[in-house]
């Protein structure tokens, strides 16, 4: 159980801290990520759509 908790919380937290440090240093974003920042509303729309779709799929599979 501890291993699962480390995978679920530790790795995303470490990646978040790593990328925060890189951005604070002034490291430029990759080109594909810079293009996504121009359309932040698109990112939110896709994210919410994925959440709804995956939640519905999970609900269907549990029935």
Secondary structure, 3 states (H helix, E strand, C coil): CHHHHHHHHHHHHHHHHHHHHHHHCCCCCCHHHHHHHCCHHHHHHHHHHHHHHHHHHHHHHHC
